[in-house]
Amino acid sequence: MTQSTFPFVSVIVPVFNDAIRLKQCLFALEQQTYPHHRYEVVVVDNGSDVDQHIAELVRPFEQATLAYESQPGSYAARNRGIVVAKGAVIAFTDADCTPALDWIEQGVRALLANPECGFVAGKIEPSFLDKDHPTPIELYESLWYVLPQQEFVEKHHFGATANLFTFARVIQQVGAFDGSLKSNGDREWGQRVYAAGYQPVYAETVCVTHPARHSLQQLYARARRIAGGRYDLQKKQPFLKRNSLFIFNLVKYLIAPILMVGFNLFLDRRLKTVDQKIQVSLVMFFVSYVYVWEMLRLKCGGTSYRG
């Protein structure tokens, strides 16, 4: 890229009660190799508690501005960011992600190399509190909840918004995210872009790191949020299809951990010790049955959880 070909980029970062990791994210975004006068960072506070001091945290970062969205949900927050964004290129990451220092440069490079694409999804690498001694929960996350962007793009035609670049004109044509969703809004939007005739692109060189969850409380919150997002998407389907999907998924989460125990204990060489195999299996049971409980709660009239 030459200086004259740097499009203006708006990086949108939703945040809800995650001030510590937001600060790390903003440090990385402040040090990008992309020309500083050619990008902005739009942080969207999605109703964080007052004691998070989000406004005070954002203020020192020269590239960053702050917007607010009161409707709960990260996709509603991203939509607010889209409204105020100035860029011809719109980039998305999360408050708990740390972009590589050439993230914007590589993302724009991939977009410009594929000017007719719908979006570019980049690599999401897990990180551990102690990289040499991951906890059983971190192991479970890294093995079973990794965000496989290449698979998302090539098989399912979407990219996780933890690491996504698109053109503003694409959003103008296909519309923004479904703000009613608490999870899976990136899947819904990406597949809508694909249905409009755009091809998605995966770019290995566009990289962010994302911390693996390390506590049962974090896994519990994530499982509830994902279950709610899937349930809300299914509600948009015709009666027979949505109920068939509900039954299928309920049975899947009831029996999946039972079937996987044997694989974990005897076949999965990524788990090095017997303790790891047993502990990761127990974590799998926990998460699967949180899914089951949340699906039943929603089916009985509950509302989806934002996390």
C-alpha positions as CSV (number, residue, x, y, z in Angstrom):
1,M,0.0,0.0,0.0
2,T,1.1,3.5,-0.7
3,Q,0.3,6.5,1.4
4,S,-2.4,7.6,-1.1
5,T,-4.2,4.3,-0.9
6,F,-4.8,4.2,2.9
7,P,-8.6,4.3,3.3
8,F,-9.9,5.8,6.6
9,V,-10.7,3.0,9.0
10,S,-13.2,3.0,11.9
11,V,-12.5,0.3,14.5
12,I,-15.6,-0.5,16.6
13,V,-15.1,-1.9,20.1
14,P,-18.2,-2.7,22.2
15,V,-17.6,-3.0,26.0
16,F,-19.7,-4.1,28.9
17,N,-18.0,-4.2,32.4
18,D,-14.6,-5.1,31.1
19,A,-12.5,-2.1,31.8
20,I,-9.2,-3.9,32.5
21,R,-9.1,-5.8,29.2
22,L,-10.5,-2.8,27.3
23,K,-7.4,-0.8,28.4
24,Q,-5.1,-3.5,27.0
25,C,-7.1,-3.5,23.8
26,L,-6.8,0.3,23.4
27,F,-3.0,0.2,24.1
28,A,-2.6,-2.2,21.2
29,L,-4.9,-0.1,19.0
30,E,-3.0,3.1,19.9
31,Q,0.3,1.5,18.6
32,Q,-0.9,0.3,15.2
33,T,1.5,0.5,12.2
34,Y,-1.4,2.0,10.2
35,P,-1.1,5.8,9.8
36,H,-2.7,7.3,12.9
37,H,-4.4,10.1,10.9
38,R,-6.2,7.4,8.8
39,Y,-8.1,5.6,11.6
40,E,-10.3,6.1,14.6
41,V,-11.3,3.8,17.4
42,V,-15.0,4.0,18.5
43,V,-15.6,2.5,21.9
44,V,-19.3,1.8,22.6
45,D,-20.2,1.5,26.2
46,N,-23.1,-0.9,26.4
47,G,-24.3,0.1,29.9
48,S,-21.3,-0.7,32.0
49,D,-21.4,-0.1,35.7
50,V,-20.4,3.4,36.9
51,D,-17.5,2.0,38.9
52,Q,-15.9,0.8,35.6
53,H,-15.1,4.4,34.7
54,I,-15.2,3.7,31.0
55,A,-15.2,7.4,30.0
56,E,-12.1,8.2,32.1
57,L,-10.4,5.1,30.7
58,V,-11.0,6.0,27.1
59,R,-10.1,9.7,27.4
60,P,-6.3,9.4,27.3
61,F,-6.2,7.4,24.1
62,E,-5.8,9.9,21.2
63,Q,-7.3,7.5,18.6
64,A,-10.4,6.7,20.6
65,T,-13.8,8.3,21.0
66,L,-16.7,7.1,23.2
67,A,-20.3,6.4,22.2
68,Y,-23.1,4.9,24.3
69,E,-25.8,2.3,23.6
70,S,-28.4,1.5,26.2
71,Q,-30.0,-1.4,24.5
72,P,-28.4,-4.5,26.0
73,G,-26.3,-6.6,23.6
74,S,-23.0,-6.3,21.7
75,Y,-24.7,-6.2,18.3
76,A,-26.8,-3.3,19.3
77,A,-23.6,-1.6,20.5
78,R,-21.8,-2.4,17.2
79,N,-24.7,-0.8,15.4
80,R,-24.3,2.3,17.4
81,G,-20.7,2.4,16.5
82,I,-21.6,2.0,12.8
83,V,-23.9,5.0,13.0
84,V,-21.1,7.3,14.2
85,A,-18.2,5.7,12.3
86,K,-16.5,7.9,9.6
87,G,-14.5,5.2,7.8
88,A,-14.9,3.7,4.4
89,V,-13.6,0.6,6.1
90,I,-15.2,-0.7,9.3
91,A,-13.3,-3.1,11.6
92,F,-14.6,-4.9,14.6
93,T,-12.9,-6.4,17.6
94,D,-13.9,-7.0,21.2
95,A,-12.8,-5.3,24.4
96,D,-11.2,-8.5,25.6
97,C,-9.1,-9.0,22.5
98,T,-5.5,-7.7,21.8
99,P,-4.9,-7.0,18.2
100,A,-1.5,-7.5,16.7
101,L,0.3,-4.2,16.1
102,D,-0.1,-4.5,12.3
103,W,-3.8,-5.7,12.6
104,I,-5.3,-2.7,10.8
105,E,-2.6,-2.6,8.2
106,Q,-3.1,-6.3,7.4
107,G,-6.9,-6.1,7.5
108,V,-7.0,-3.3,5.1
109,R,-4.4,-5.0,2.8
110,A,-6.6,-8.1,2.7
111,L,-9.7,-6.0,1.9
112,L,-8.0,-4.1,-0.9
113,A,-6.7,-7.3,-2.4
114,N,-10.3,-8.5,-2.5
115,P,-12.3,-5.4,-3.4
116,E,-15.5,-7.3,-4.2
117,C,-15.6,-9.4,-1.0
118,G,-18.2,-9.0,1.7
119,F,-15.8,-9.1,4.6
120,V,-12.4,-10.3,5.8
121,A,-12.2,-12.5,8.9
122,G,-8.8,-12.9,10.6
123,K,-7.2,-15.3,12.9
124,I,-8.2,-15.5,16.6
125,E,-5.5,-17.0,18.8
126,P,-6.3,-18.2,22.4
127,S,-4.1,-17.0,25.3
128,F,-3.7,-18.4,28.8
129,L,-3.0,-16.8,32.1
130,D,0.1,-19.0,32.3
131,K,0.9,-20.3,28.9
132,D,3.0,-23.2,30.3
133,H,0.4,-24.3,32.8
134,P,-3.2,-23.9,31.4
135,T,-6.0,-24.7,33.7
136,P,-8.5,-27.5,32.9
137,I,-11.0,-24.7,32.0
138,E,-8.5,-23.0,29.7
139,L,-7.7,-26.4,28.1
140,Y,-11.4,-27.0,27.5
141,E,-11.8,-23.6,25.9
142,S,-8.7,-24.0,23.7
143,L,-9.8,-27.4,22.5
144,W,-13.5,-27.1,22.2
145,Y,-14.4,-23.4,22.1
146,V,-11.6,-22.1,19.9
147,L,-13.0,-19.7,17.3
148,P,-12.0,-21.3,14.0
149,Q,-12.4,-18.4,11.7
150,Q,-11.3,-20.2,8.6
151,E,-13.9,-22.9,9.1
152,F,-16.5,-20.2,9.9
153,V,-15.7,-18.4,6.6
154,E,-15.3,-21.4,4.3
155,K,-18.1,-23.7,5.6
156,H,-20.6,-21.4,7.3
157,H,-20.0,-18.0,5.4
158,F,-19.5,-15.8,8.4
159,G,-16.8,-14.4,10.6
160,A,-16.6,-13.8,14.4
161,T,-16.7,-10.1,15.1
162,A,-13.7,-10.5,17.4
163,N,-11.7,-10.0,14.2
164,L,-13.6,-8.7,11.2
165,F,-13.1,-6.1,8.5
166,T,-15.7,-4.9,5.9
167,F,-16.5,-2.0,3.7
168,A,-19.0,0.6,4.9
169,R,-20.7,0.2,1.5
170,V,-21.4,-3.5,2.2
171,I,-23.2,-2.5,5.5
172,Q,-25.1,0.2,3.6
173,Q,-26.4,-2.4,1.2
174,V,-27.2,-5.4,3.4
175,G,-27.9,-3.6,6.7
176,A,-26.3,-3.6,10.1
177,F,-26.5,-6.4,12.7
178,D,-29.7,-7.7,14.2
179,G,-29.6,-5.7,17.5
180,S,-32.1,-8.0,19.2
181,L,-29.6,-10.9,19.3
182,K,-27.3,-11.3,22.3
183,S,-25.2,-14.0,20.5
184,N,-24.8,-15.4,17.0
185,G,-25.4,-12.0,15.4
186,D,-22.2,-12.3,13.5
187,R,-23.4,-15.5,12.0
188,E,-26.7,-14.0,11.0
189,W,-25.1,-10.9,9.5
190,G,-22.3,-12.8,7.7
191,Q,-24.8,-15.2,6.1
192,R,-26.9,-12.3,5.0
193,V,-23.9,-10.7,3.3
194,Y,-23.2,-14.0,1.6
195,A,-26.8,-14.3,0.5
196,A,-26.5,-10.8,-1.1
197,G,-23.8,-12.3,-3.4
198,Y,-20.6,-11.3,-1.6
199,Q,-17.8,-13.8,-0.9
200,P,-16.1,-13.8,2.5
201,V,-12.4,-14.0,2.8
202,Y,-10.2,-15.6,5.6
203,A,-6.8,-13.9,6.2
204,E,-4.3,-15.7,8.4
205,T,-2.2,-12.5,8.6
206,V,-4.9,-10.5,10.3
207,C,-4.5,-11.6,13.9
208,V,-5.9,-10.9,17.4
209,T,-5.4,-12.8,20.6
210,H,-8.4,-13.7,22.8
211,P,-8.0,-14.9,26.4
212,A,-9.4,-18.4,27.1
213,R,-11.9,-18.3,29.9
214,H,-10.4,-19.6,33.2
215,S,-13.3,-19.9,35.6
216,L,-16.6,-21.8,35.8
217,Q,-18.4,-18.5,36.3
218,Q,-17.1,-17.3,33.0
219,L,-18.0,-20.5,31.2
220,Y,-21.4,-20.4,32.8
221,A,-22.0,-16.9,31.5
222,R,-20.8,-17.7,28.0
223,A,-22.8,-20.9,27.7
224,R,-26.0,-19.0,28.7
225,R,-25.3,-16.2,26.3
226,I,-24.6,-18.6,23.4
227,A,-27.7,-20.7,24.1
228,G,-29.8,-17.5,24.2
229,G,-28.5,-16.3,20.9
230,R,-29.1,-19.6,19.2
231,Y,-32.6,-19.8,20.7
232,D,-33.4,-16.2,19.5
233,L,-32.3,-17.1,16.0
234,Q,-34.4,-20.2,16.0
235,K,-37.5,-18.3,17.0
236,K,-37.3,-16.6,13.6
237,Q,-37.8,-19.9,11.9
238,P,-41.2,-21.5,11.0
239,F,-42.9,-23.4,13.8
240,L,-42.0,-26.9,12.8
241,K,-38.4,-26.1,12.0
242,R,-37.7,-24.2,15.2
243,N,-39.2,-26.9,17.3
244,S,-37.3,-29.6,15.5
245,L,-34.1,-27.7,16.0
246,F,-34.9,-27.3,19.7
247,I,-35.4,-31.0,20.2
248,F,-32.3,-31.9,18.2
249,N,-30.1,-29.6,20.1
250,L,-31.5,-30.6,23.5
251,V,-30.8,-34.2,22.8
252,K,-27.3,-33.3,21.4
253,Y,-26.3,-31.5,24.5
254,L,-27.7,-34.2,26.8
255,I,-25.7,-37.0,25.2
256,A,-22.6,-35.3,23.7
257,P,-20.5,-35.2,26.9
258,I,-21.2,-38.9,27.5
259,L,-20.0,-39.8,24.0
260,M,-17.0,-37.5,24.3
261,V,-15.7,-38.9,27.6
262,G,-14.2,-41.9,25.9
263,F,-12.5,-39.8,23.3
264,N,-11.1,-37.5,26.0
265,L,-9.8,-40.3,28.1
266,F,-8.3,-42.6,25.5
267,L,-7.9,-40.9,22.1
268,D,-7.3,-37.2,22.5
269,R,-3.5,-36.8,22.5
270,R,-3.8,-33.0,23.1
271,L,-4.6,-33.9,26.8
272,K,-1.3,-35.1,28.3
273,T,-2.2,-36.5,31.7
274,V,-5.0,-38.5,33.2
275,D,-5.8,-35.6,35.5
276,Q,-6.3,-33.3,32.4
277,K,-8.5,-35.9,30.7
278,I,-10.8,-36.3,33.7
279,Q,-10.9,-32.6,34.5
280,V,-11.7,-31.5,31.0
281,S,-14.4,-34.1,30.7
282,L,-16.0,-32.8,33.9
283,V,-15.9,-29.3,32.5
284,M,-17.6,-30.5,29.3
285,F,-20.4,-32.1,31.4
286,F,-20.8,-28.8,33.2
287,V,-21.1,-26.7,30.0
288,S,-23.4,-29.1,28.2
289,Y,-25.9,-29.2,31.0
290,V,-25.8,-25.4,31.4
291,Y,-26.9,-25.4,27.7
292,V,-29.7,-27.8,28.5
293,W,-30.9,-25.9,31.5
294,E,-30.8,-22.6,29.6
295,M,-32.7,-24.0,26.6
296,L,-35.4,-25.3,28.8
297,R,-35.6,-22.0,30.7
298,L,-36.0,-20.1,27.4
299,K,-38.6,-22.5,26.1
300,C,-40.6,-21.9,29.3
301,G,-40.8,-18.2,28.5
302,G,-37.5,-16.8,29.9
303,T,-35.5,-14.1,28.2
304,S,-32.1,-14.5,26.7
305,Y,-29.0,-13.6,28.9
306,R,-26.6,-10.9,27.7
307,G,-23.5,-12.2,29.6
